[in-house]
Amino acid sequence: MSRRRRSASSRRWLERQARDPWVRRARAEGFRARSVYKLEEMDRRFRLLRRGARVLDIGAAPGSWSQYAARRGCRVVAVDRLEMAPVEGVRFVRGDVRDPALWRRLRAELGGPAEVVLSDLAPDAIGDRVTDRLRAEAVAEEILALLPEVLAPGGLLVLKLVAGAEAAIRPLAAARFARVRFVRPRATRAESSELYLVCEDYRPQAAGDATPPASGTGAGSTGASSPSASRAPRS
Ligand SMILES: C[S@@+](CC[C@H](N)C(=O)[O-])C[C@H]1O[C@@H](n2cnc3c(N)ncnc32)[C@H](O)[C@@H]1O
């Protein structure tokens, strides 16, 4: 791409950012990205985040979802393959979630099974609809397959998808969770094909998944407390 075309598209991007009310609100409220309002909407609708809950934020950079969860009083571990500036109260792990060895590290950082797994992860898009959908499906499948490493029975998953991927991913999610819903939050850009699966009440045994170890050490195989039992009232 020529320098002139790149600067024209950068200018258009900057103009769009300046006009976008969600961007302005995020700046005013000290959040790093407008996407925080997608999580906020889902949290208001489905009561996802409770004070004290262990939360794993996947694909976390630049960090607005982690900021939001930390402000809600959750104990947050964030992971991204990019570096992320520190967020108060959030433990950050740098790595690629397709690496199974990383999940042992995440489990250790969490210090016990998570009550909530959030994934706003976006694989690199190449602009080819089919390839991009297949990539999104592949990484969503990997996240679902690795849930037993980190998610407590009864827990919640929020999983970003691109339109079209839900046909492959929904049955896999429905085999593991008692309730699965699609959500397209209001802050989603009109031209974006993204949507979220909100999956409630993780049932690892139903899909033949092992339950997660009780501690971050990898020892033991049960003992995860039920998230609903550990939920405190919303502040
Ligand atoms: C849309 S951004 C997340 C925005 C974030 N929720 C926020 O509100 O600040 C998606 C992130 O997914 C990360 N990502 C994509 N593929 C990844 C992978 N395989 N492993 C870890 N992170 C990944 C990208 O580096 C990017 O930071």
The ligand as an SDF file (V2000), in Angstrom:
LIG
                    3D

 27 29  0  0  0  0  0  0  0  0999 V2000
  -10.2230   -7.1740   19.8390 C   0  0  0  0  0  0  0  0  0  0  0  0
   -8.7030   -7.3590   20.6820 S   0  0  0  0  0  0  0  0  0  0  0  0
   -9.2770   -7.5020   22.3640 C   0  0  0  0  0  0  0  0  0  0  0  0
   -9.7270   -6.1910   22.9670 C   0  0  0  0  0  0  0  0  0  0  0  0
   -9.9120   -6.2720   24.4650 C   0  0  0  0  0  0  0  0  0  0  0  0
  -11.0620   -7.1160   24.8230 N   0  0  0  0  0  0  0  0  0  0  0  0
  -10.1310   -4.9100   25.0660 C   0  0  0  0  0  0  0  0  0  0  0  0
  -11.2920   -4.5880   25.3460 O   0  0  0  0  0  0  0  0  0  0  0  0
   -9.1680   -4.1830   25.2630 O   0  0  0  0  0  0  0  0  0  0  0  0
   -8.2580   -9.0200   20.3020 C   0  0  0  0  0  0  0  0  0  0  0  0
   -6.9410   -9.4680   20.8710 C   0  0  0  0  0  0  0  0  0  0  0  0
   -6.7880  -10.8680   20.5930 O   0  0  0  0  0  0  0  0  0  0  0  0
   -5.3860  -11.1160   20.5780 C   0  0  0  0  0  0  0  0  0  0  0  0
   -5.1130  -12.4300   19.9710 N   0  0  0  0  0  0  0  0  0  0  0  0
   -5.4090  -12.8430   18.7060 C   0  0  0  0  0  0  0  0  0  0  0  0
   -5.0110  -14.1110   18.5310 N   0  0  0  0  0  0  0  0  0  0  0  0
   -4.4490  -14.5190   19.7020 C   0  0  0  0  0  0  0  0  0  0  0  0
   -3.8690  -15.7410   20.1430 C   0  0  0  0  0  0  0  0  0  0  0  0
   -3.7750  -16.8070   19.3260 N   0  0  0  0  0  0  0  0  0  0  0  0
   -3.3960  -15.8330   21.4110 N   0  0  0  0  0  0  0  0  0  0  0  0
   -3.4850  -14.7550   22.2370 C   0  0  0  0  0  0  0  0  0  0  0  0
   -4.0340  -13.5720   21.8790 N   0  0  0  0  0  0  0  0  0  0  0  0
   -4.5210  -13.4480   20.6320 C   0  0  0  0  0  0  0  0  0  0  0  0
   -4.8350   -9.9570   19.7710 C   0  0  0  0  0  0  0  0  0  0  0  0
   -3.4510   -9.8010   20.0170 O   0  0  0  0  0  0  0  0  0  0  0  0
   -5.7050   -8.7920   20.2870 C   0  0  0  0  0  0  0  0  0  0  0  0
   -5.0240   -8.0690   21.2740 O   0  0  0  0  0  0  0  0  0  0  0  0
  1  2  1  0
  2  3  1  0
  2 10  1  0
  3  4  1  0
  4  5  1  0
  5  6  1  0
  5  7  1  0
  7  8  2  0
  7  9  1  0
 10 11  1  0
 11 12  1  0
 11 26  1  0
 12 13  1  0
 13 14  1  0
 13 24  1  0
 14 15  1  0
 14 23  1  0
 15 16  2  0
 16 17  1  0
 17 18  1  0
 17 23  2  0
 18 19  1  0
 18 20  2  0
 20 21  1  0
 21 22  2  0
 22 23  1  0
 24 25  1  0
 24 26  1  0
 26 27  1  0
M  CHG  2   2   1   9  -1
M  END
$$$$
